Amino acid sequence: MKKAIVFSLMVLTLGIVAPSSVEAKNSPITVATAETSAAPQRWGRRRSVTRTRIVWRYGRRYREVYRITYLPNGRTRIRVISRTRLRY
């Protein structure tokens, strides 16, 4: 009995959801976003910035000089250039 009730609710839910998704496929908003996403993207140049920070590593205090490179696809790359131990 439980299985029959669950199955009928699933079929009923599918009947309600399916027609609304068919209407959404033909909407002009969806078509416009599909056209803009297919447009070629323009890639910019890389941009690098050098920064300094003081960190605790291995139980000691260090001054790190690191380079942040901003890539054209939105990602960043961080690379430590030098690490100098500081006094207390």
C-alpha positions in Angstrom: 0.0 0.0 0.0 2.8 2.4 0.9 4.6 1.7 -2.4 1.4 2.5 -4.4 1.0 5.8 -2.6 4.6 6.8 -3.1 4.5 5.8 -6.7 1.4 7.7 -7.4 2.9 10.8 -5.7 6.0 10.5 -7.8 4.0 10.3 -11.1 1.8 13.2 -10.0 4.9 15.3 -9.2 6.5 14.4 -12.5 3.3 15.5 -14.3 3.4 18.9 -12.6 7.1 19.6 -13.1 7.5 18.4 -16.7 5.1 20.9 -18.3 6.7 23.9 -16.5 10.2 22.9 -17.7 8.9 22.7 -21.3 7.7 26.3 -21.1 11.0 27.4 -19.6 12.9 26.0 -22.6 11.1 28.2 -25.0 11.4 31.4 -23.0 13.4 34.3 -24.6 15.5 34.7 -21.4 16.9 31.2 -21.8 17.6 31.7 -25.5 19.4 35.0 -24.8 21.7 33.4 -22.1 22.5 30.6 -24.5 23.6 33.0 -27.2 25.7 35.1 -24.8 27.5 32.1 -23.4 28.4 30.9 -26.8 30.1 34.2 -27.6 33.9 34.1 -27.7 35.5 35.4 -24.5 38.3 37.9 -24.6 41.2 36.9 -22.4 43.2 39.7 -20.7 46.8 39.7 -19.7 48.3 38.3 -16.6 48.9 40.7 -13.7 51.5 40.1 -11.0 51.7 41.9 -7.6 54.5 41.4 -5.0 53.4 41.5 -1.3 55.1 41.0 2.1 53.7 39.3 5.1 54.9 38.2 8.5 54.0 34.6 9.4 54.8 32.0 12.0 56.3 28.8 10.5 58.0 25.9 12.2 57.7 27.8 15.6 59.6 30.8 14.3 58.6 34.2 12.8 59.4 34.9 9.2 59.0 37.7 6.7 57.7 36.2 3.4 57.8 38.0 0.1 55.3 36.4 -2.2 54.0 37.1 -5.7 50.3 37.0 -6.6 49.6 36.4 -10.2 46.1 37.1 -11.4 45.4 34.8 -14.4 43.0 35.8 -17.2 40.5 33.1 -16.3 39.9 34.5 -12.8 42.2 32.2 -10.9 45.1 33.4 -8.8 48.6 31.8 -8.3 50.5 32.6 -5.1 54.3 31.8 -5.0 56.6 32.5 -2.1 59.7 34.3 -3.4 61.8 34.5 -0.2 61.4 33.7 3.5 63.7 35.6 6.0 63.8 34.6 9.6 63.1 37.5 12.0 64.3 38.0 15.5 62.0 37.8 18.5 
